[in-house]
Amino acid sequence: TIDFSLSILQPKNTPTHEEMGFVTLSGAAIGLGIQLYSNGVRKLPLMRRPWEHAIAIVLGAYAANKVVTWDEENKPLVEAELAKRAAKAKAAETA
């Protein structure tokens, strides 16, 4: 049988759509929470300027997505650097 799912087209390192959806919603919730906290600390009405909440939600979702993609893009670089440092430490240990 032929598997027509999109999972075979997606590279192994990238997060799935479900994970990215969770990340987006989490970032949006954090953005909203920061805005509500900011208004609460200043003792203002929590929904004082609703457009600021919308902006915070969008920026939070965007930032969360960027963090995940940055992490996935830089994972090989970090692993290479760790391998170099481990080799250097092993060489220093044997010397």
PDB file of N, CA, C and O in Angstrom:
ATOM      1  N   THR A   1       0.836  -1.187   0.000  1.00  0.00           N
ATOM      2  CA  THR A   1       0.000   0.000   0.000  1.00  0.00           C
ATOM      3  C   THR A   1       0.883   1.254   0.000  1.00  0.00           C
ATOM      4  O   THR A   1       2.037   1.223   0.429  1.00  0.00           O
ATOM      5  N   ILE A   2       0.325   2.321  -0.478  1.00  0.00           N
ATOM      6  CA  ILE A   2       1.044   3.585  -0.561  1.00  0.00           C
ATOM      7  C   ILE A   2       0.611   4.478   0.597  1.00  0.00           C
ATOM      8  O   ILE A   2      -0.581   4.633   0.865  1.00  0.00           O
ATOM      9  N   ASP A   3       1.593   5.059   1.275  1.00  0.00           N
ATOM     10  CA  ASP A   3       1.317   5.966   2.392  1.00  0.00           C
ATOM     11  C   ASP A   3       1.280   7.388   1.860  1.00  0.00           C
ATOM     12  O   ASP A   3       2.305   7.914   1.426  1.00  0.00           O
ATOM     13  N   PHE A   4       0.113   8.016   1.886  1.00  0.00           N
ATOM     14  CA  PHE A   4      -0.046   9.367   1.359  1.00  0.00           C
ATOM     15  C   PHE A   4       0.038  10.435   2.444  1.00  0.00           C
ATOM     16  O   PHE A   4      -0.330  11.585   2.204  1.00  0.00           O
ATOM     17  N   SER A   5       0.510  10.077   3.622  1.00  0.00           N
ATOM     18  CA  SER A   5       0.590  11.061   4.697  1.00  0.00           C
ATOM     19  C   SER A   5       1.733  12.029   4.433  1.00  0.00           C
ATOM     20  O   SER A   5       2.683  11.704   3.721  1.00  0.00           O
ATOM     21  N   LEU A   6       1.637  13.199   5.001  1.00  0.00           N
ATOM     22  CA  LEU A   6       2.662  14.219   4.815  1.00  0.00           C
ATOM     23  C   LEU A   6       3.867  13.998   5.712  1.00  0.00           C
ATOM     24  O   LEU A   6       4.863  14.712   5.589  1.00  0.00           O
ATOM     25  N   SER A   7       3.799  13.025   6.612  1.00  0.00           N
ATOM     26  CA  SER A   7       4.914  12.811   7.540  1.00  0.00           C
ATOM     27  C   SER A   7       6.172  12.357   6.824  1.00  0.00           C
ATOM     28  O   SER A   7       7.273  12.597   7.319  1.00  0.00           O
ATOM     29  N   ILE A   8       6.043  11.700   5.660  1.00  0.00           N
ATOM     30  CA  ILE A   8       7.234  11.259   4.945  1.00  0.00           C
ATOM     31  C   ILE A   8       7.899  12.419   4.216  1.00  0.00           C
ATOM     32  O   ILE A   8       9.076  12.333   3.866  1.00  0.00           O
ATOM     33  N   LEU A   9       7.166  13.497   3.983  1.00  0.00           N
ATOM     34  CA  LEU A   9       7.721  14.658   3.295  1.00  0.00           C
ATOM     35  C   LEU A   9       8.422  15.611   4.244  1.00  0.00           C
ATOM     36  O   LEU A   9       9.205  16.457   3.812  1.00  0.00           O
ATOM     37  N   GLN A  10       8.149  15.481   5.522  1.00  0.00           N
ATOM     38  CA  GLN A  10       8.693  16.403   6.509  1.00  0.00           C
ATOM     39  C   GLN A  10      10.044  15.904   6.999  1.00  0.00           C
ATOM     40  O   GLN A  10      10.175  14.735   7.363  1.00  0.00           O
ATOM     41  N   PRO A  11      11.059  16.779   7.013  1.00  0.00           N
ATOM     42  CA  PRO A  11      12.361  16.343   7.537  1.00  0.00           C
ATOM     43  C   PRO A  11      12.254  15.905   8.990  1.00  0.00           C
ATOM     44  O   PRO A  11      11.345  16.314   9.712  1.00  0.00           O
ATOM     45  N   LYS A  12      13.196  15.067   9.406  1.00  0.00           N
ATOM     46  CA  LYS A  12      13.131  14.465  10.741  1.00  0.00           C
ATOM     47  C   LYS A  12      13.315  15.472  11.868  1.00  0.00           C
ATOM     48  O   LYS A  12      12.734  15.298  12.939  1.00  0.00           O
ATOM     49  N   ASN A  13      14.115  16.529  11.655  1.00  0.00           N
ATOM     50  CA  ASN A  13      14.416  17.457  12.738  1.00  0.00           C
ATOM     51  C   ASN A  13      13.324  18.470  13.007  1.00  0.00           C
ATOM     52  O   ASN A  13      13.256  19.013  14.110  1.00  0.00           O
ATOM     53  N   THR A  14      12.475  18.742  12.047  1.00  0.00           N
ATOM     54  CA  THR A  14      11.502  19.814  12.215  1.00  0.00           C
ATOM     55  C   THR A  14      10.329  19.353  13.081  1.00  0.00           C
ATOM     56  O   THR A  14       9.938  18.187  13.040  1.00  0.00           O
ATOM     57  N   PRO A  15       9.773  20.279  13.865  1.00  0.00           N
ATOM     58  CA  PRO A  15       8.619  19.922  14.693  1.00  0.00           C
ATOM     59  C   PRO A  15       7.382  19.651  13.827  1.00  0.00           C
ATOM     60  O   PRO A  15       7.267  20.173  12.718  1.00  0.00           O
ATOM     61  N   THR A  16       6.479  18.847  14.332  1.00  0.00           N
ATOM     62  CA  THR A  16       5.261  18.532  13.598  1.00  0.00           C
ATOM     63  C   THR A  16       4.283  19.703  13.674  1.00  0.00           C
ATOM     64  O   THR A  16       4.495  20.663  14.415  1.00  0.00           O
ATOM     65  N   HIS A  17       3.215  19.600  12.896  1.00  0.00           N
ATOM     66  CA  HIS A  17       2.193  20.651  12.900  1.00  0.00           C
ATOM     67  C   HIS A  17       1.525  20.756  14.259  1.00  0.00           C
ATOM     68  O   HIS A  17       1.179  21.849  14.707  1.00  0.00           O
ATOM     69  N   GLU A  18       1.345  19.608  14.918  1.00  0.00           N
ATOM     70  CA  GLU A  18       0.717  19.625  16.240  1.00  0.00           C
ATOM     71  C   GLU A  18       1.606  20.344  17.253  1.00  0.00           C
ATOM     72  O   GLU A  18       1.123  21.125  18.073  1.00  0.00           O
ATOM     73  N   GLU A  19       2.907  20.074  17.185  1.00  0.00           N
ATOM     74  CA  GLU A  19       3.836  20.743  18.103  1.00  0.00           C
ATOM     75  C   GLU A  19       3.880  22.243  17.834  1.00  0.00           C
ATOM     76  O   GLU A  19       3.902  23.039  18.773  1.00  0.00           O
ATOM     77  N   MET A  20       3.894  22.635  16.566  1.00  0.00           N
ATOM     78  CA  MET A  20       3.933  24.060  16.242  1.00  0.00           C
ATOM     79  C   MET A  20       2.632  24.740  16.654  1.00  0.00           C
ATOM     80  O   MET A  20       2.648  25.896  17.078  1.00  0.00           O
ATOM     81  N   GLY A  21       1.511  24.043  16.535  1.00  0.00           N
ATOM     82  CA  GLY A  21       0.247  24.609  16.992  1.00  0.00           C
ATOM     83  C   GLY A  21       0.255  24.852  18.486  1.00  0.00           C
ATOM     84  O   GLY A  21      -0.215  25.884  18.965  1.00  0.00           O
ATOM     85  N   PHE A  22       0.800  23.876  19.227  1.00  0.00           N
ATOM     86  CA  PHE A  22       0.909  24.038  20.676  1.00  0.00           C
ATOM     87  C   PHE A  22       1.828  25.198  21.021  1.00  0.00           C
ATOM     88  O   PHE A  22       1.540  25.977  21.930  1.00  0.00           O
ATOM     89  N   VAL A  23       2.943  25.313  20.293  1.00  0.00           N
ATOM     90  CA  VAL A  23       3.894  26.399  20.538  1.00  0.00           C
ATOM     91  C   VAL A  23       3.241  27.746  20.249  1.00  0.00           C
ATOM     92  O   VAL A  23       3.414  28.700  21.007  1.00  0.00           O
ATOM     93  N   THR A  24       2.495  27.821  19.161  1.00  0.00           N
ATOM     94  CA  THR A  24       1.823  29.071  18.796  1.00  0.00           C
ATOM     95  C   THR A  24       0.813  29.478  19.863  1.00  0.00           C
ATOM     96  O   THR A  24       0.775  30.635  20.283  1.00  0.00           O
ATOM     97  N   LEU A  25       0.002  28.527  20.295  1.00  0.00           N
ATOM     98  CA  LEU A  25      -0.990  28.840  21.329  1.00  0.00           C
ATOM     99  C   LEU A  25      -0.327  29.204  22.655  1.00  0.00           C
ATOM    100  O   LEU A  25      -0.793  30.092  23.369  1.00  0.00           O
ATOM    101  N   SER A  26       0.760  28.512  22.974  1.00  0.00           N
ATOM    102  CA  SER A  26       1.477  28.832  24.216  1.00  0.00           C
ATOM    103  C   SER A  26       2.059  30.241  24.148  1.00  0.00           C
ATOM    104  O   SER A  26       1.958  31.004  25.109  1.00  0.00           O
ATOM    105  N   GLY A  27       2.664  30.585  23.023  1.00  0.00           N
ATOM    106  CA  GLY A  27       3.220  31.928  22.866  1.00  0.00           C
ATOM    107  C   GLY A  27       2.152  32.997  22.930  1.00  0.00           C
ATOM    108  O   GLY A  27       2.359  34.055  23.524  1.00  0.00           O
ATOM    109  N   ALA A  28       0.996  32.720  22.313  1.00  0.00           N
ATOM    110  CA  ALA A  28      -0.100  33.674  22.357  1.00  0.00           C
ATOM    111  C   ALA A  28      -0.601  33.858  23.791  1.00  0.00           C
ATOM    112  O   ALA A  28      -0.890  34.977  24.217  1.00  0.00           O
ATOM    113  N   ALA A  29      -0.702  32.748  24.532  1.00  0.00           N
ATOM    114  CA  ALA A  29      -1.144  32.840  25.929  1.00  0.00           C
ATOM    115  C   ALA A  29      -0.135  33.606  26.783  1.00  0.00           C
ATOM    116  O   ALA A  29      -0.519  34.375  27.665  1.00  0.00           O
ATOM    117  N   ILE A  30       1.136  33.396  26.523  1.00  0.00           N
ATOM    118  CA  ILE A  30       2.164  34.126  27.278  1.00  0.00           C
ATOM    119  C   ILE A  30       2.091  35.616  26.953  1.00  0.00           C
ATOM    120  O   ILE A  30       2.193  36.454  27.849  1.00  0.00           O
ATOM    121  N   GLY A  31       1.913  35.949  25.668  1.00  0.00           N
ATOM    122  CA  GLY A  31       1.788  37.355  25.289  1.00  0.00           C
ATOM    123  C   GLY A  31       0.597  38.015  25.961  1.00  0.00           C
ATOM    124  O   GLY A  31       0.705  39.132  26.466  1.00  0.00           O
ATOM    125  N   LEU A  32      -0.538  37.329  25.970  1.00  0.00           N
ATOM    126  CA  LEU A  32      -1.728  37.867  26.637  1.00  0.00           C
ATOM    127  C   LEU A  32      -1.489  37.991  28.138  1.00  0.00           C
ATOM    128  O   LEU A  32      -1.866  38.990  28.751  1.00  0.00           O
ATOM    129  N   GLY A  33      -0.863  36.977  28.728  1.00  0.00           N
ATOM    130  CA  GLY A  33      -0.591  37.013  30.159  1.00  0.00           C
ATOM    131  C   GLY A  33       0.317  38.165  30.549  1.00  0.00           C
ATOM    132  O   GLY A  33       0.111  38.800  31.583  1.00  0.00           O
ATOM    133  N   ILE A  34       1.321  38.438  29.726  1.00  0.00           N
ATOM    134  CA  ILE A  34       2.222  39.551  30.006  1.00  0.00           C
ATOM    135  C   ILE A  34       1.465  40.875  29.965  1.00  0.00           C
ATOM    136  O   ILE A  34       1.679  41.745  30.809  1.00  0.00           O
ATOM    137  N   GLN A  35       0.581  41.023  28.981  1.00  0.00           N
ATOM    138  CA  GLN A  35      -0.180  42.262  28.877  1.00  0.00           C
ATOM    139  C   GLN A  35      -1.135  42.421  30.059  1.00  0.00           C
ATOM    140  O   GLN A  35      -1.255  43.512  30.615  1.00  0.00           O
ATOM    141  N   LEU A  36      -1.806  41.353  30.441  1.00  0.00           N
ATOM    142  CA  LEU A  36      -2.713  41.423  31.594  1.00  0.00           C
ATOM    143  C   LEU A  36      -1.942  41.702  32.876  1.00  0.00           C
ATOM    144  O   LEU A  36      -2.395  42.480  33.716  1.00  0.00           O
ATOM    145  N   TYR A  37      -0.780  41.074  33.032  1.00  0.00           N
ATOM    146  CA  TYR A  37       0.054  41.313  34.204  1.00  0.00           C
ATOM    147  C   TYR A  37       0.518  42.767  34.259  1.00  0.00           C
ATOM    148  O   TYR A  37       0.517  43.396  35.317  1.00  0.00           O
ATOM    149  N   SER A  38       0.909  43.281  33.108  1.00  0.00           N
ATOM    150  CA  SER A  38       1.368  44.673  33.046  1.00  0.00           C
ATOM    151  C   SER A  38       0.272  45.635  33.487  1.00  0.00           C
ATOM    152  O   SER A  38       0.524  46.565  34.254  1.00  0.00           O
ATOM    153  N   ASN A  39      -0.941  45.409  33.001  1.00  0.00           N
ATOM    154  CA  ASN A  39      -2.042  46.275  33.415  1.00  0.00           C
ATOM    155  C   ASN A  39      -2.391  46.065  34.888  1.00  0.00           C
ATOM    156  O   ASN A  39      -2.725  47.024  35.585  1.00  0.00           O
ATOM    157  N   GLY A  40      -2.318  44.826  35.368  1.00  0.00           N
ATOM    158  CA  GLY A  40      -2.651  44.549  36.763  1.00  0.00           C
ATOM    159  C   GLY A  40      -1.657  45.182  37.723  1.00  0.00           C
ATOM    160  O   GLY A  40      -2.054  45.712  38.761  1.00  0.00           O
ATOM    161  N   VAL A  41      -0.377  45.135  37.395  1.00  0.00           N
ATOM    162  CA  VAL A  41       0.650  45.716  38.258  1.00  0.00           C
ATOM    163  C   VAL A  41       0.464  47.229  38.349  1.00  0.00           C
ATOM    164  O   VAL A  41       0.669  47.824  39.407  1.00  0.00           O
ATOM    165  N   ARG A  42       0.074  47.844  37.237  1.00  0.00           N
ATOM    166  CA  ARG A  42      -0.123  49.297  37.231  1.00  0.00           C
ATOM    167  C   ARG A  42      -1.503  49.699  37.751  1.00  0.00           C
ATOM    168  O   ARG A  42      -1.865  50.875  37.729  1.00  0.00           O
ATOM    169  N   LYS A  43      -2.269  48.710  38.220  1.00  0.00           N
ATOM    170  CA  LYS A  43      -3.612  48.919  38.771  1.00  0.00           C
ATOM    171  C   LYS A  43      -4.542  49.627  37.786  1.00  0.00           C
ATOM    172  O   LYS A  43      -5.319  50.509  38.150  1.00  0.00           O
ATOM    173  N   LEU A  44      -4.430  49.205  36.528  1.00  0.00           N
ATOM    174  CA  LEU A  44      -5.315  49.684  35.466  1.00  0.00           C
ATOM    175  C   LEU A  44      -6.346  48.605  35.186  1.00  0.00           C
ATOM    176  O   LEU A  44      -6.149  47.452  35.571  1.00  0.00           O
ATOM    177  N   PRO A  45      -7.446  48.956  34.521  1.00  0.00           N
ATOM    178  CA  PRO A  45      -8.374  47.904  34.102  1.00  0.00           C
ATOM    179  C   PRO A  45      -7.637  46.894  33.205  1.00  0.00           C
ATOM    180  O   PRO A  45      -6.863  47.280  32.329  1.00  0.00           O
ATOM    181  N   LEU A  46      -7.889  45.608  33.437  1.00  0.00           N
ATOM    182  CA  LEU A  46      -7.119  44.585  32.723  1.00  0.00           C
ATOM    183  C   LEU A  46      -7.288  44.679  31.208  1.00  0.00           C
ATOM    184  O   LEU A  46      -6.327  44.463  30.469  1.00  0.00           O
ATOM    185  N   MET A  47      -8.482  44.994  30.741  1.00  0.00           N
ATOM    186  CA  MET A  47      -8.724  45.088  29.294  1.00  0.00           C
ATOM    187  C   MET A  47      -8.799  46.557  28.864  1.00  0.00           C
ATOM    188  O   MET A  47      -9.695  46.934  28.109  1.00  0.00           O
ATOM    189  N   ARG A  48      -7.884  47.368  29.329  1.00  0.00           N
ATOM    190  CA  ARG A  48      -7.903  48.810  29.102  1.00  0.00           C
ATOM    191  C   ARG A  48      -7.853  49.164  27.624  1.00  0.00           C
ATOM    192  O   ARG A  48      -8.714  49.895  27.136  1.00  0.00           O
ATOM    193  N   ARG A  49      -6.873  48.665  26.916  1.00  0.00           N
ATOM    194  CA  ARG A  49      -6.741  48.917  25.471  1.00  0.00           C
ATOM    195  C   ARG A  49      -6.687  47.568  24.772  1.00  0.00           C
ATOM    196  O   ARG A  49      -5.632  46.936  24.734  1.00  0.00           O
ATOM    197  N   PRO A  50      -7.800  47.120  24.221  1.00  0.00           N
ATOM    198  CA  PRO A  50      -7.853  45.761  23.660  1.00  0.00           C
ATOM    199  C   PRO A  50      -6.867  45.531  22.512  1.00  0.00           C
ATOM    200  O   PRO A  50      -6.401  44.406  22.332  1.00  0.00           O
ATOM    201  N   TRP A  51      -6.541  46.553  21.738  1.00  0.00           N
ATOM    202  CA  TRP A  51      -5.609  46.355  20.625  1.00  0.00           C
ATOM    203  C   TRP A  51      -4.213  45.998  21.137  1.00  0.00           C
ATOM    204  O   TRP A  51      -3.462  45.300  20.455  1.00  0.00           O
ATOM    205  N   GLU A  52      -3.863  46.471  22.329  1.00  0.00           N
ATOM    206  CA  GLU A  52      -2.572  46.094  22.905  1.00  0.00           C
ATOM    207  C   GLU A  52      -2.542  44.602  23.224  1.00  0.00           C
ATOM    208  O   GLU A  52      -1.497  43.961  23.108  1.00  0.00           O
ATOM    209  N   HIS A  53      -3.677  44.053  23.624  1.00  0.00           N
ATOM    210  CA  HIS A  53      -3.752  42.625  23.894  1.00  0.00           C
ATOM    211  C   HIS A  53      -3.588  41.837  22.605  1.00  0.00           C
ATOM    212  O   HIS A  53      -2.891  40.822  22.580  1.00  0.00           O
ATOM    213  N   ALA A  54      -4.224  42.296  21.536  1.00  0.00           N
ATOM    214  CA  ALA A  54      -4.098  41.621  20.240  1.00  0.00           C
ATOM    215  C   ALA A  54      -2.648  41.664  19.754  1.00  0.00           C
ATOM    216  O   ALA A  54      -2.132  40.667  19.250  1.00  0.00           O
ATOM    217  N   ILE A  55      -2.001  42.803  19.905  1.00  0.00           N
ATOM    218  CA  ILE A  55      -0.603  42.927  19.498  1.00  0.00           C
ATOM    219  C   ILE A  55       0.276  41.997  20.338  1.00  0.00           C
ATOM    220  O   ILE A  55       1.172  41.342  19.805  1.00  0.00           O
ATOM    221  N   ALA A  56       0.024  41.937  21.637  1.00  0.00           N
ATOM    222  CA  ALA A  56       0.807  41.070  22.516  1.00  0.00           C
ATOM    223  C   ALA A  56       0.610  39.598  22.152  1.00  0.00           C
ATOM    224  O   ALA A  56       1.561  38.817  22.198  1.00  0.00           O
ATOM    225  N   ILE A  57      -0.602  39.221  21.793  1.00  0.00           N
ATOM    226  CA  ILE A  57      -0.880  37.840  21.394  1.00  0.00           C
ATOM    227  C   ILE A  57      -0.106  37.492  20.129  1.00  0.00           C
ATOM    228  O   ILE A  57       0.535  36.444  20.055  1.00  0.00           O
ATOM    229  N   VAL A  58      -0.166  38.372  19.137  1.00  0.00           N
ATOM    230  CA  VAL A  58       0.534  38.122  17.869  1.00  0.00           C
ATOM    231  C   VAL A  58       2.046  38.073  18.090  1.00  0.00           C
ATOM    232  O   VAL A  58       2.715  37.181  17.569  1.00  0.00           O
ATOM    233  N   LEU A  59       2.584  39.009  18.849  1.00  0.00           N
ATOM    234  CA  LEU A  59       4.030  39.022  19.101  1.00  0.00           C
ATOM    235  C   LEU A  59       4.472  37.801  19.908  1.00  0.00           C
ATOM    236  O   LEU A  59       5.539  37.244  19.651  1.00  0.00           O
ATOM    237  N   GLY A  60       3.668  37.386  20.873  1.00  0.00           N
ATOM    238  CA  GLY A  60       3.998  36.192  21.647  1.00  0.00           C
ATOM    239  C   GLY A  60       4.011  34.940  20.792  1.00  0.00           C
ATOM    240  O   GLY A  60       4.907  34.106  20.928  1.00  0.00           O
ATOM    241  N   ALA A  61       3.021  34.795  19.906  1.00  0.00           N
ATOM    242  CA  ALA A  61       2.976  33.634  19.023  1.00  0.00           C
ATOM    243  C   ALA A  61       4.154  33.648  18.045  1.00  0.00           C
ATOM    244  O   ALA A  61       4.766  32.610  17.796  1.00  0.00           O
ATOM    245  N   TYR A  62       4.468  34.811  17.498  1.00  0.00           N
ATOM    246  CA  TYR A  62       5.596  34.939  16.566  1.00  0.00           C
ATOM    247  C   TYR A  62       6.912  34.612  17.263  1.00  0.00           C
ATOM    248  O   TYR A  62       7.735  33.878  16.716  1.00  0.00           O
ATOM    249  N   ALA A  63       7.115  35.144  18.452  1.00  0.00           N
ATOM    250  CA  ALA A  63       8.362  34.903  19.187  1.00  0.00           C
ATOM    251  C   ALA A  63       8.510  33.426  19.534  1.00  0.00           C
ATOM    252  O   ALA A  63       9.604  32.875  19.417  1.00  0.00           O
ATOM    253  N   ALA A  64       7.437  32.782  19.956  1.00  0.00           N
ATOM    254  CA  ALA A  64       7.508  31.361  20.303  1.00  0.00           C
ATOM    255  C   ALA A  64       7.860  30.523  19.084  1.00  0.00           C
ATOM    256  O   ALA A  64       8.662  29.594  19.182  1.00  0.00           O
ATOM    257  N   ASN A  65       7.268  30.842  17.931  1.00  0.00           N
ATOM    258  CA  ASN A  65       7.587  30.104  16.709  1.00  0.00           C
ATOM    259  C   ASN A  65       9.035  30.323  16.289  1.00  0.00           C
ATOM    260  O   ASN A  65       9.701  29.389  15.842  1.00  0.00           O
ATOM    261  N   LYS A  66       9.524  31.549  16.429  1.00  0.00           N
ATOM    262  CA  LYS A  66      10.910  31.838  16.068  1.00  0.00           C
ATOM    263  C   LYS A  66      11.889  31.104  16.966  1.00  0.00           C
ATOM    264  O   LYS A  66      12.922  30.630  16.494  1.00  0.00           O
ATOM    265  N   VAL A  67      11.583  31.003  18.256  1.00  0.00           N
ATOM    266  CA  VAL A  67      12.462  30.287  19.177  1.00  0.00           C
ATOM    267  C   VAL A  67      12.564  28.820  18.780  1.00  0.00           C
ATOM    268  O   VAL A  67      13.654  28.249  18.789  1.00  0.00           O
ATOM    269  N   VAL A  68      11.436  28.205  18.430  1.00  0.00           N
ATOM    270  CA  VAL A  68      11.452  26.787  18.050  1.00  0.00           C
ATOM    271  C   VAL A  68      12.225  26.588  16.747  1.00  0.00           C
ATOM    272  O   VAL A  68      13.041  25.671  16.652  1.00  0.00           O
ATOM    273  N   THR A  69      11.985  27.422  15.755  1.00  0.00           N
ATOM    274  CA  THR A  69      12.700  27.251  14.481  1.00  0.00           C
ATOM    275  C   THR A  69      14.180  27.554  14.649  1.00  0.00           C
ATOM    276  O   THR A  69      15.012  26.890  14.030  1.00  0.00           O
ATOM    277  N   TRP A  70      14.533  28.539  15.469  1.00  0.00           N
ATOM    278  CA  TRP A  70      15.934  28.849  15.718  1.00  0.00           C
ATOM    279  C   TRP A  70      16.613  27.666  16.403  1.00  0.00           C
ATOM    280  O   TRP A  70      17.745  27.315  16.069  1.00  0.00           O
ATOM    281  N   ASP A  71      15.930  27.064  17.348  1.00  0.00           N
ATOM    282  CA  ASP A  71      16.476  25.921  18.057  1.00  0.00           C
ATOM    283  C   ASP A  71      16.737  24.760  17.093  1.00  0.00           C
ATOM    284  O   ASP A  71      17.791  24.127  17.152  1.00  0.00           O
ATOM    285  N   GLU A  72      15.782  24.484  16.214  1.00  0.00           N
ATOM    286  CA  GLU A  72      15.942  23.382  15.263  1.00  0.00           C
ATOM    287  C   GLU A  72      17.029  23.673  14.230  1.00  0.00           C
ATOM    288  O   GLU A  72      17.764  22.769  13.834  1.00  0.00           O
ATOM    289  N   GLU A  73      17.135  24.927  13.793  1.00  0.00           N
ATOM    290  CA  GLU A  73      18.153  25.281  12.807  1.00  0.00           C
ATOM    291  C   GLU A  73      19.556  25.215  13.389  1.00  0.00           C
ATOM    292  O   GLU A  73      20.500  24.864  12.682  1.00  0.00           O
ATOM    293  N   ASN A  74      19.708  25.545  14.667  1.00  0.00           N
ATOM    294  CA  ASN A  74      21.029  25.609  15.283  1.00  0.00           C
ATOM    295  C   ASN A  74      21.441  24.337  16.007  1.00  0.00           C
ATOM    296  O   ASN A  74      22.557  24.257  16.520  1.00  0.00           O
ATOM    297  N   LYS A  75      20.565  23.342  16.059  1.00  0.00           N
ATOM    298  CA  LYS A  75      20.895  22.104  16.755  1.00  0.00           C
ATOM    299  C   LYS A  75      22.153  21.439  16.178  1.00  0.00           C
ATOM    300  O   LYS A  75      22.998  21.008  16.962  1.00  0.00           O
ATOM    301  N   PRO A  76      22.327  21.329  14.852  1.00  0.00           N
ATOM    302  CA  PRO A  76      23.568  20.728  14.335  1.00  0.00           C
ATOM    303  C   PRO A  76      24.815  21.537  14.692  1.00  0.00           C
ATOM    304  O   PRO A  76      25.872  20.962  14.950  1.00  0.00           O
ATOM    305  N   LEU A  77      24.701  22.848  14.709  1.00  0.00           N
ATOM    306  CA  LEU A  77      25.849  23.679  15.075  1.00  0.00           C
ATOM    307  C   LEU A  77      26.246  23.462  16.529  1.00  0.00           C
ATOM    308  O   LEU A  77      27.432  23.381  16.847  1.00  0.00           O
ATOM    309  N   VAL A  78      25.269  23.368  17.399  1.00  0.00           N
ATOM    310  CA  VAL A  78      25.538  23.151  18.824  1.00  0.00           C
ATOM    311  C   VAL A  78      26.163  21.774  19.033  1.00  0.00           C
ATOM    312  O   VAL A  78      27.112  21.630  19.804  1.00  0.00           O
ATOM    313  N   GLU A  79      25.629  20.757  18.342  1.00  0.00           N
ATOM    314  CA  GLU A  79      26.181  19.409  18.479  1.00  0.00           C
ATOM    315  C   GLU A  79      27.623  19.358  17.983  1.00  0.00           C
ATOM    316  O   GLU A  79      28.461  18.693  18.592  1.00  0.00           O
ATOM    317  N   ALA A  80      27.921  20.054  16.883  1.00  0.00           N
ATOM    318  CA  ALA A  80      29.287  20.087  16.364  1.00  0.00           C
ATOM    319  C   ALA A  80      30.219  20.780  17.359  1.00  0.00           C
ATOM    320  O   ALA A  80      31.337  20.318  17.589  1.00  0.00           O
ATOM    321  N   GLU A  81      29.771  21.866  17.938  1.00  0.00           N
ATOM    322  CA  GLU A  81      30.589  22.580  18.916  1.00  0.00           C
ATOM    323  C   GLU A  81      30.829  21.729  20.161  1.00  0.00           C
ATOM    324  O   GLU A  81      31.937  21.712  20.697  1.00  0.00           O
ATOM    325  N   LEU A  82      29.803  21.029  20.618  1.00  0.00           N
ATOM    326  CA  LEU A  82      29.969  20.150  21.782  1.00  0.00           C
ATOM    327  C   LEU A  82      30.934  19.011  21.480  1.00  0.00           C
ATOM    328  O   LEU A  82      31.728  18.629  22.340  1.00  0.00           O
ATOM    329  N   ALA A  83      30.875  18.467  20.275  1.00  0.00           N
ATOM    330  CA  ALA A  83      31.801  17.401  19.900  1.00  0.00           C
ATOM    331  C   ALA A  83      33.234  17.923  19.876  1.00  0.00           C
ATOM    332  O   ALA A  83      34.156  17.240  20.324  1.00  0.00           O
ATOM    333  N   LYS A  84      33.420  19.144  19.347  1.00  0.00           N
ATOM    334  CA  LYS A  84      34.763  19.743  19.331  1.00  0.00           C
ATOM    335  C   LYS A  84      35.298  19.934  20.739  1.00  0.00           C
ATOM    336  O   LYS A  84      36.460  19.633  21.014  1.00  0.00           O
ATOM    337  N   ARG A  85      34.456  20.430  21.626  1.00  0.00           N
ATOM    338  CA  ARG A  85      34.880  20.667  23.004  1.00  0.00           C
ATOM    339  C   ARG A  85      35.169  19.356  23.730  1.00  0.00           C
ATOM    340  O   ARG A  85      36.096  19.285  24.538  1.00  0.00           O
ATOM    341  N   ALA A  86      34.386  18.327  23.448  1.00  0.00           N
ATOM    342  CA  ALA A  86      34.626  17.026  24.072  1.00  0.00           C
ATOM    343  C   ALA A  86      35.954  16.451  23.593  1.00  0.00           C
ATOM    344  O   ALA A  86      36.713  15.887  24.382  1.00  0.00           O
ATOM    345  N   ALA A  87      36.234  16.593  22.296  1.00  0.00           N
ATOM    346  CA  ALA A  87      37.506  16.106  21.758  1.00  0.00           C
ATOM    347  C   ALA A  87      38.672  16.881  22.364  1.00  0.00           C
ATOM    348  O   ALA A  87      39.709  16.302  22.687  1.00  0.00           O
ATOM    349  N   LYS A  88      38.496  18.180  22.514  1.00  0.00           N
ATOM    350  CA  LYS A  88      39.546  19.012  23.103  1.00  0.00           C
ATOM    351  C   LYS A  88      39.786  18.634  24.569  1.00  0.00           C
ATOM    352  O   LYS A  88      40.932  18.578  25.014  1.00  0.00           O
ATOM    353  N   ALA A  89      38.718  18.378  25.312  1.00  0.00           N
ATOM    354  CA  ALA A  89      38.845  17.986  26.711  1.00  0.00           C
ATOM    355  C   ALA A  89      39.508  16.616  26.831  1.00  0.00           C
ATOM    356  O   ALA A  89      40.318  16.391  27.730  1.00  0.00           O
ATOM    357  N   LYS A  90      39.165  15.703  25.925  1.00  0.00           N
ATOM    358  CA  LYS A  90      39.762  14.371  25.956  1.00  0.00           C
ATOM    359  C   LYS A  90      41.247  14.450  25.626  1.00  0.00           C
ATOM    360  O   LYS A  90      42.056  13.744  26.227  1.00  0.00           O
ATOM    361  N   ALA A  91      41.608  15.309  24.670  1.00  0.00           N
ATOM    362  CA  ALA A  91      43.022  15.485  24.316  1.00  0.00           C
ATOM    363  C   ALA A  91      43.793  16.097  25.486  1.00  0.00           C
ATOM    364  O   ALA A  91      44.932  15.710  25.748  1.00  0.00           O
ATOM    365  N   ALA A  92      43.187  17.034  26.178  1.00  0.00           N
ATOM    366  CA  ALA A  92      43.837  17.656  27.337  1.00  0.00           C
ATOM    367  C   ALA A  92      43.969  16.668  28.492  1.00  0.00           C
ATOM    368  O   ALA A  92      44.926  16.724  29.264  1.00  0.00           O
ATOM    369  N   GLU A  93      43.006  15.772  28.601  1.00  0.00           N
ATOM    370  CA  GLU A  93      43.019  14.784  29.676  1.00  0.00           C
ATOM    371  C   GLU A  93      44.124  13.747  29.466  1.00  0.00           C
ATOM    372  O   GLU A  93      44.770  13.309  30.417  1.00  0.00           O
ATOM    373  N   THR A  94      44.325  13.368  28.219  1.00  0.00           N
ATOM    374  CA  THR A  94      45.351  12.365  27.934  1.00  0.00           C
ATOM    375  C   THR A  94      46.751  12.952  27.888  1.00  0.00           C
ATOM    376  O   THR A  94      47.733  12.217  27.990  1.00  0.00           O
ATOM    377  N   ALA A  95      46.856  14.269  27.735  1.00  0.00           N
ATOM    378  CA  ALA A  95      48.184  14.891  27.651  1.00  0.00           C
ATOM    379  C   ALA A  95      48.830  15.089  28.992  1.00  0.00           C
ATOM    380  O   ALA A  95      49.947  15.601  29.069  1.00  0.00           O
TER     381      ALA A  95
END
